[in-house]
Amino acid sequence: MSRFTWQAVASPLWIFACVVAQGQAVPHPKSVVRGASRGSVIQELNTEMAQILAQVSPAVVQIRVVGFGLSEGGNRTEAAVVERQRSLGSGIIVDASGFILTNEHVIHGAQRVSVMLPAIPGTSPSATDSTRRRIFDAKVIGSQPDVDLALLKIEATGLPVLSLEKAHVAKQGELVFAIGSPNGLDSSVTMGVVSAAERQVENAFPMAFIQTDAPINPGNSGGPLVDAEGALLGINAFILTRSGGSEGLGFAIPAETVKFVYESLRKYGHVRRIEVGIFPQPVTPELAAGLHLPRDWGVVISDVDPDGAAKAAGVEPGDIIDAFDGQPVYTLPGLMRSVFVHPIDKLVTLKLLHGDETYTLEIQAKESSRPTDRLGELAMSGQGLVRRLGIIGVDIDDQIRSIMPHLRSGPGVVVGARIQDAASADSGLQAGDVIRALNQTRIDSLETLKKAVRALKAGDAAALQVEREGKLTYLSFEME
């Protein structure tokens, strides 16, 4: 019995010790069962793990969000009630000058975002003095809902950083640590392994995630998943659960995607990515048999955009994608991740199988254009700055309606872009919002909006009627 118990406990320790030994000679497992040898290996493992966490934890922050959402209480037969809500998440400092990455869902709909840095070593965990437990208001530089990432900025310098340059690609079975603020318990650490390095969770969303059994709970969102050397593997995003808590099914956004999104958000305020003009889907044995494909696995092109770059280059439906930018293509999630992180200024190299033939094409893919991106371009070319609201606005005209065909009729001002300005109010406005009224004053043009804003003094209440995604809502705040 004692021998069996030792095998059940010692085997994981032996594996973990080998991972962190960093090339040092380690005794055979049988020799660590007795005396000092066993103790030294465990102590070495303990020391290495503590050093890793001491290296990473200072760059992990707690994010506090204030916004509005539907009340979960009350009578279900009554109308829905919108109430002021507070929520918590995590984030990682990626630049010493105050740039922080988190999940988009952590800050979605927020009116105010604040960041709490970890306590300075040597102070009490319960300290509240701002010099020891520093809290900063944060600005949202940009976000990418498609992959659930957002970039924040706080006014601070000399901060500890978790480098994106040293990020690694996850490998199935490797030891990992998740760090964050589950249920508000900041700087909490859990340990597990990579259950799958490339997991597609939903068929309708063909992006790949890292799956881990490291316990992740509400509040961990936006925190890092790091390997046994403290290198970033990904940003924790969500869990699959029936109980509401961790059940060993956590998922993180891979570091390669995180780095690409960060660089684009920091430079442009939104993510610039390519559009190849192909519509791929997984190959199944049945599909391969019916279409007489050369292989019964991989990714096949089911359609080609007639106006896209791929069509112009000669890509045809039924072609199998053998490689993308020189990397073999085995799965649809892997392909989608490669397409997503491809630089917009470089040619795409596609290696394709067409029947028994193999051929390679170079494609000048165009940049993917979303309505909010086009709005931003229009806003930057005009004179729509409304600094006190933190926006650049655009009058509604025929061009705007062609970009946003589902707008309600009537005049208004479209939020083309948000700006980072300390003099701006925390209005909660987002790119694509349409301002219809301010304090019961109907807004029919940029000039009307600017005049109504100028009439308000610092501390005055402001209530905006806004059309967002086809629905009217109110945003209320105090003017700065």
N, C-alpha and C positions, 0 to 999 in steps of 0.2 A: 504493500500500500504506500509506504513512504517513497519507494522508488518511482511509482506512478505519479505521486503528487509532485515530486521534484521535476519530472519530465514536463508536466503540464505548466509549471511556473517557470522553469529554467529555460525552456526552449525559446520563448519570446525574448527573455532577457539576453540570451546568447545572441540571437539575431540582432537585437537592438545594439548590443555592445559591438558587434562586428561593424554595424553601420557607422557608429561614431568613433571607432578606434582610430580612424584616419591613418591607416597604414602601419600602426604599431603591432608588434607581436602580441597575440592574445592566446592564453592557454586553451588547450582542448577542453570541450565541455565537461568531460569526466573529471578533469583535474580541478574544476572550480566548485566541486560539490563540498569540499572540506576546507576548513581553516581560512587562512589569510588570503589565499588565491581567490576564493569565491567572494570574499568581502571586498577585495581590491577591484575586481571587475564591476561589481555592483556600485561601488563608490565612484569608479571612473565614469560609469554610465550616468550616475546621478549628477556628477560635476559637469559633464559635457552638456546634459540637458539644461541644467541651471544656467550655464553660460550662453546657450542658444537663446533662451527666453529673456535673459538680461540684455541681450543684444537687440532683440526684436521688439519687446514690449514697450520701450519708450517711444516708439514711432506709431503706436496704436492708440487712437483717440476714441472718446465717446462722443456721439453726435446727438444733440437734443433738438427736437423739432416741435414747433407749435404751428398748428394749422386748423382746418375745419374738416369734419367728416360726419358721416351718418351715425346717429346714436344707435347703440346696440340694445338699449333698454326700451322700456315703454310698451304700450299695447300694440301688437302687430296689426290690428285693424285700423289704427289711426294713421294719419299721414306721417311720412318720414320726417324726422327731426334732425336738423343739422346742428352740431354742437362743436364748441372749441375743444380740440384734442391735443394731447401731448404724446410724443412717442420717442423712443430711443433707438439708436443704432450704433454702428462702429465705423471707423474709417482708418486709413493709413496715410501717414505723412510721406509724400514722395519727393518733396523738395524742401530744403531748409528754409526757404523764404515764405513758407506757409501754404503750399498747395497740398490738398488732401483729396484722396479718392474714396468714394463710398458707392453704395448702390443707389440707383435712381429712385427705387421705390422707398428708400429711407427718407428722401427729401421731397417726394412728389406731393404737390399741393401745399407745400410749406409756406407760411407767412414769415416765419422767423427760424433761422437755423443757427445754433451755437455749437461750439466745439470745446470740449473739456480735455485738456492735456493730462497725461498721467501725473500722479504725484511725484515730486522730486524725491529721489532716493534719500532716505534718512529722515523723512518727515512722517508723521502719523498718517495712516490711511484715512482717518476721519477728519483730517485737517480741512478747513474751509477757507483759510486765508488765501486771497487771490495770488499772492506771491508763491504759494506752495501748490495750489491746485488751480491752475490758470484756466479761465473760461473766456473765450473770444466769440464775438459775433462773426458769422461766416457769410460770404457772398457766394452765390451759385454762378460759377463761370460758364458752365454748360453741362448738358446731360445727353445721354443716348439711351432712350427707353428700350430700344430693340435688344440691347444686350445688358440693360439694367446697370448702367454706370453713370456716375456724376462726378464733376470736379468742383471742389470748393476752394475758397481762398480766405485765409485769416491774416490779419496784420500782425505778423510775428516773424522773427528772424532767428537764425542759429538753432533751428529745431533738429532733433534727431530724425533720421530718414531710414526708410526701408527701400533700398535701391531697386529700381525696375531693371537696371542694366545687368544685375546679377541674377535675375529671375531664371528659373529652370523649367523644363518641361516635365510634367508629372509622369511617374512610372508606376504601374500597378504593383501593389504590395509594399511600396516604400513607406517608411515611418513619417507621419505628418503631425503638425500641431496647429490647432485653431485658436486664435486669440481674439477677444472682443469683450462685449458688455452684455452677456445674456441676462435678460431680466434686470438690466441696470447695474449688474455686478461688474464694474469696469476692470480691465486687465485680467480677466479670467482666461485660463489656459486649459485646453483639453487635448488629448492625444489619441491617435488612431492610425489607420493606414489608408492608402489610396485603394479604394475598392475597384474603381475602373478609371482609367486615364482619359477616356473619351466616350462619354455617355450621352446619348440623345434621349431626352426625357419625354418629349411630346412629338408625335409624328408631324404635327402641323408647324412645329418650330424646329427646323433642322440644324440647330447650333449644338455644339458639343460642350459638355461640362465635365469637370473632375468630380467623381463620386467618392465620398469618404465616409468612414464610420466614426470619425472623431465627433463626439457629441457637440451638436450645434443647436442652439435654441433661439427664440425671439430676442433680438438685441445683438446677436452675432453678425447680422447682415452688414456687409461692408468691411468686416475685419479680414485679416490675412489668413491664408493657409500656407504654412511654410514647411520646408523639408528639414531633415536632421542636421543641416548645416546653417539653418536660418535663412535660406534663400526663398524668395516668394515663388509659390507655385500658382496661386490664384487668389481671388477675392470671394469669400463666402457669400452666397446669394440666397439660398432657400433650402428647405427640407421637405421631404415627403413624410407625412405623419397622419395618423388617425387620432392620436391623443392630444395633439397640439404641442407636444414636446419632442425631444430628440428620440428617434427610433433607429438611429444608425444609418439614416439615408440622407446625408447632407450633400450639397452640390456647390461647387465653386466655379467662377468664371476663370478660364485659363489665363496665365500671366501674359502670354503672347497677345491675346485680345486686349487685356488690360493696358498693356504698354502702348498699343496702337491707338486705342481710344484716348488715353491720356495725352499723347503727343498732339493729336488732332484737336481735342477740346481746348488744350492750352493755347494752341496757335491760332485756331479759327473760331472757337466758341461753339462749334458743332463738328460732327464727324464727317470728314470727306472720304468717300469710298467709291469703288468702281462699280460699274454695271456692265457685265459682259454680254448680256442678251441671250442667255441660255436658261432653260428650265430643266434641271436634272431631277432624277429620282433613283431610288435604289434598284439594283437588279435582283430579281428573285429567280429561283430555278424555273418556276412556271413561265415567267416572262421571257427568260432566256430560251426556253424550249419553244415557246410560241413564235418568237421573232427570229429564231436561229442565230442567236447572238454567240460570239466566240467564247464567252465565259458566263458562268451562272452566278457571279458575284460582282460587286463594284457599283459603279454609277453610270447610268445611261442618260443621254439627252433626249427628253421626251418632246421638246418643242424649242424653236428658235425664234426670237423676236425678229420679225421681218424688217424692222428698221434699225436693228442693233448691229454692233460691231462684229459679233460672231458670224452673223449671216453674211455680212460683206466679206469676211475672211474665208468663207466656204464651209462652215460647220453645218451639219445636217442632222435632223432628228434620227435617232437610232444609233448615232455614234456613241461609243463607250469612251469615257474619259480615263485614260491610262495614267496620266500624270499632269499635275498643274504646277507650273513654275519649277519643273524638275523633280517635284516630290510625288511619289506614287500615291494614287488615289484608291483607297480601299472602301471608304464609307462616305455617305452623304454628309454627315456632320463634319467630318474631316475636310471635305471639299469646301463646305460653306465657310468654315473658319479660315481656310487659305484664301478664299475669295475676299472675305471681309477685311483681312489685314494686308491685302496687296496694295502697295503704294500707288497713288493715282497718277504719278508721273512716269511709271514704268510699263513696258509692254508685258502683256500676259502671254505666257508660253503654254500652249495646250498640246499634249500628246494624245492622239485619238486612235481608236480602233474602229475601222469601218469594214465589216466582214472580215476577210483575211488580210486586209491591208492595214499598215500602221503609218501614220503621217503626223507631222508636227507643224503647228501654225503659230505665228506670232500675231497677237491681236492688240490694237490700240483701243482699249476699252474706254468708254466715256465715263464721266463722273456721274454717279447716282444723284438725282435731283429730287429733293423732297419739297413740298410746299413751303415749309418754314425756312429752308435754305434760300429759296427764291425770294421770299419775303425779306430776308436779311439783306440780300443783294440790293433790292429796291430801296430798302430803308437807308442803307449806307450811301446811296447816290442822291438822297434828298436832304431836306432841311427839317427832319422830323424829330429832332432831339427834344425830349421833355424830361429834363434832368431830375426834377423833384419826384417824378414817378419812376425814374430809372429805366426809361424806354426810349426807343426811336420808333415813332409812329408813321403810318402811311395812310393817306386818305383812300377811301374805297372808290375805285373807278372800274372801268371795264377790264383793265389788265389784272387788277386784284381779283375780280370775280372769275376770271379765267383760271387763275391759280387756285382759288377757293370757291369752286362752283356750288357748294352746299350752304353758302352764307344765307342768312335770312335777308329779306329785302329791307331797305331803309338805309339811312346814312350812318356813319360811325368812323372810328379810327382803328385800324388794325395795328397790333403790336408786331412790328417787323423784327425787332431784336431787343434784348435787354442789355443794359450797360452796367459796368462796375463803377460805382460812384458813391463815396461816403455821404454825399449830400442827399442821396435818394431815400425815399421812404420805403419801408418793407411792405410793398403793395400787394405782393403775391401774383402780379401779372406774369404771363408767360407768352413766348412768341406764338403768334397765331390767334391770341385773344382779340376780340373786337370790343372796344369801349363804346358803349351806347349812351351812357349817361354818367354824370358826376354830380352827386348831391342834388338829384332831381333836375339838373340842367341837361337838356338834351344835347348830345355831342354830334354835330353834323360835319365837323371838319377839324383839322389839326389846329387851326387858329382858334376855334371855339374852345377846344380842349386846353390850349395854352392859356387862354384868357381866364377860364374857370379855375385853373391851377394857380395862376398868379393871384387870384382873389382870396386864396386861403392863406392864413398865417400859420406859423409853426405851432404845433399842438392842436390845431383844428381837426375835427373829425372829417374823414373823407369816406364816402360810400360810392363805389363804382358799380354800375350795372354792366356786366360783361357777358358777351356771348362766347362760350367755350365749347367746342365740339358740338355745335348745333343747339346748345341749351343755354338759357340765361341763368346767371348766378350773380351774387353780390360779393364784392370784396371790400372789407372795411378796415381802416387803419388810421393812424394819426400822421399828419403831415410833419415832415422834418423842417 
